[in-house]
């Protein structure tokens, strides 16, 4: 079972998060979301536990647990909807013959130049 964990202290790393969940059973993976630019935690992460009973016990034991000034939110992770978003849809209205090509002659939008 994949769990979503929010309310993490910004200095918490994967190993520290894993310690919290190991008390409830086997942990197969842990990933704290990190900001690419700063290299610091975004304050949330994901934990995978193969045994759903242990995972549910972890949810009950850790959800609403105060850590410093924050409170943990632990729940079953929701599956991603769609293909990650940001996709290009071809001709999006405007004038044109209804083909799926933009003015650059391909199906891709122009690169962001900024």
C-alpha positions in Angstrom: 0.0 0.0 0.0 1.3 3.4 -0.9 0.9 6.1 1.7 1.0 9.9 1.3 2.6 11.8 4.2 2.3 15.5 4.6 3.3 18.0 7.3 6.9 16.8 7.4 9.6 19.1 8.8 11.6 20.6 6.0 14.8 19.1 7.4 13.5 15.5 7.4 15.1 13.0 5.0 14.1 9.6 3.7 15.9 7.7 6.5 14.2 9.6 9.2 10.8 9.2 7.7 11.4 5.5 7.3 12.2 5.2 11.1 8.7 6.4 11.8 7.0 3.8 9.7 9.3 0.8 10.5 7.7 0.7 14.0 4.5 -0.5 12.3 6.0 -3.1 9.9 8.0 -3.7 6.7 8.7 -0.6 4.6 9.7 -1.2 0.9 10.3 2.4 -0.1 10.4 5.9 1.2 10.7 9.1 -0.8 10.6 12.6 0.6 9.7 15.1 -2.2 12.6 17.5 -2.7 12.7 20.9 -4.4 15.0 20.7 -7.4 16.3 24.2 -7.0 16.9 24.4 -3.3 17.5 20.7 -2.5 15.3 21.0 0.5 12.2 19.0 1.4 8.8 20.1 0.1 7.2 18.9 3.4 5.6 15.8 2.0 6.6 12.3 0.8 5.5 8.8 0.1 6.0 5.5 1.9 5.2 2.0 0.5 4.4 -0.8 2.8 3.6 -4.3 1.3 1.3 -5.4 4.2 -2.0 -3.3 4.0 -2.8 -4.2 7.7 0.5 -2.7 8.8 0.0 0.3 6.6 -3.4 0.9 8.1 -1.9 0.7 11.6 0.7 3.2 10.5 -2.0 5.6 9.3 -3.9 5.2 12.6 -0.7 5.6 14.7 0.9 8.5 12.8 -1.9 10.6 11.4 -2.4 13.8 13.4 0.9 13.3 15.2 2.4 16.6 16.2 6.0 17.1 15.1 7.4 20.4 16.1 5.1 23.1 14.8 3.5 20.8 12.3 1.0 17.9 12.4 1.5 14.8 10.3 -1.1 13.9 7.7 -0.9 10.2 6.8 -3.4 8.6 4.4 -3.5 6.2 1.5 -2.0 7.7 -1.6 -4.4 8.4 -4.4 -3.6 7.1 -7.9 -2.5 9.8 -10.4 -5.2 10.8 -12.8 -4.3 11.0 -16.5 -0.8 11.0 -17.9 0.8 13.7 -15.8 -0.8 16.7 -17.3 0.8 19.4 -19.4 0.1 17.7 -22.6 -0.4 19.6 -25.8 -3.7 19.2 -27.6 -2.8 20.2 -31.1 -4.9 23.0 -32.7 -6.7 24.5 -29.7 -9.4 26.6 -31.5 -8.4 29.7 -33.4 -8.3 29.6 -37.1 -6.9 26.7 -39.0 -8.1 23.7 -40.9 -8.6 21.5 -37.9 -5.4 19.6 -38.3 -3.3 18.8 -35.2 -0.3 20.9 -36.2 0.6 24.2 -34.8 2.2 27.0 -36.8 5.6 25.4 -36.3 4.6 22.4 -38.3 4.6 19.8 -35.5 2.5 18.5 -32.7 4.7 20.2 -30.0 4.2 23.6 -28.6 7.2 26.0 -29.0 9.8 25.7 -26.2 9.6 28.1 -23.4 12.4 30.6 -24.0 12.5 32.0 -20.5 
